[in-house]
């Protein structure tokens, strides 16, 4: 199917360089921030941290990195010119704890930002007693945290990627006063660098072939088992369609066995981790995500910015990404509903004109709310507010009224 959406990607009316200028001005001092990651692999959360580090530097703040030894996060941030201190494993051993603590004492940061839940424990223990540091942790999953105690002990602010995530944190016992919502943002330059023809060549597709692309780690919450079940039904209506799964993870072998058992192995490509994701998204006639747990869905933001039609579940924060359903920007189905998912995929593939209209609306929405400059601006604003509050209260983070309501999660920030 030759999608009518492809022209959207090449629109040059938008001045791309302006995207990385602040959209609002507000007073702040120069911030010294440390980003701490224990991640062994590279996923959406690490990409967000890279964009944040670049944004901090672009706006004349200082940023250093503490990262797992040999991990892609350490390698890529160092290649980007950031000072990186590495530690062994997840940083829980005494040597790593001492190394992290010494580095924090030397640099005396204003902000210590934990990029994952393991980093919260690692950095929280290593920084124990350093009362002038504001501790911030990112929370991206829509499942409730296993231990709210860690967040209460080690985090002054919990930055949630959606209201759904904030709600799960509150339900788990994390006080509302700690919670803030800052939506993920994608670098549109990266998305727009993709090339449809190059992507389709890499997939060895012919002109009549229809392709549905799913970019997600092969883990249980991403719903690939549901997607494969739905795909068996799609092929009955669209026999030339191909499903392309981009990403790796522990379910790779079980999912390949499932595809063979369903008799659809010939119509499913498992690509594993790829560096050419922008090309693959541009190659898609439809992009999909079948998650039953999802904080927001940064791969959907990529698809929206690329002008690709989207078929997705409504798990977690995805409805916040898509907005008001009275003017749909995508096809949506309930999580874990393979019959509904199959019907939505067939509808999107068979309706190129409607797909183009929805994709155009989705692209406008993503440009307004979910680009990297928004995420960077709101995160720095959060830092500045927390530091101002600490200075006002004499060096400690002032505790707001315990009756603070859930509506304060995004107070002062732009929300869709």
QUIHU-V387510 format. One line per field, one symbol per residue. phi: phi as a letter, one per 30 degrees, with the letter a starting at -180 (. if undefined). psi: psi as a letter, one per 40 degrees, with the letter a starting at -180 (. if undefined). burial: I if it has 16 or more other ideal C-beta (glycine too) atoms within 10 Angstrom, else O. Layout:
phi->???
psi->???
burial->???
This chain:
phi->.ddddddddcdcdddddddccdcbcbdacdccbcccbcddbcbdddddddddeddeddciccbbbcbddideddddddddjcdbccbdidicdeddddddddddddchddbccdcadddededdddcejdddddcbbdbcddddedbddedddcbdbcccdaddddddddddjddedddbcbdebcddedddddbdddddddchcceddcbccbcaddbeddiddddddddededdcbdcdbcccckbldcededdddddddicedcbcccidbdceedddddddbcbbcecbadbjddddeddddicdbbbdcdhdeedddidddbdcacbbddhbdddddddddddddbdddedddddddddddddcbceedddedddddedddddddddcijcddddeddecdddeceicdbd
psi->hhheeddddehedhhddedfihdihiiiihhhihhhhehdahadddddddddddddddffihhihhihheiddddddddeeihhhiihaeeeiddddddddddddddgidhhhheiddddddddddehegeehhhhhhheieiiidhddddddehdhhhieidddddddddeehiddehihhiiiihddddeeihdddddddefiidehihhhhhiigideefddddddddddddddgeeihhhhhiiieeddddddddddefedeehhheahiefddddddeidiiihfiehhddgddddddddefhihhiifibedddddahedgieihiiiifgddddddddddddegddddddddddddddddddfidddddddddddddddddddddefeihhhiheehideedeheihi.
burial->IOIIIIOIIOOOOOOOOOIIOOOOOOOOOOIIIIIIIIIOOOIIIIIIIIIIIIIIOOIOIIIIIIIIOOIIIIOIIOOOOIOIIIIOOIIOOOOIIOIIIOIIOOOOIIIIIIIIIIIIIIIIIIIOOOOOIIIIIIIIIIOOIOOIOIIOOIIIIIIIIIIIIIIIIIOOOIIIIIIIIIIIIIIIOOIIOIIIOOIIOOIOIOOOOIIIIIIIIIIOIIIIIIIIIIIIIIIOOIOOIIIIIIIIIOIOOOIIOIIOOIOIOOIIIIIOOOOIIIIIIIIIIIIIIIIIIIIIIIIIIIIIIIIIIIIIIIIIIIIIIIIOOOOIIIIIIOIIIIOIIIIIIIIIIOOIOOIIIIIIIIIOIIOOIIIIIIIIIIIIIIIIIIIOIIOOOOOOIOOOOOOIOOOOIIOOIOOO
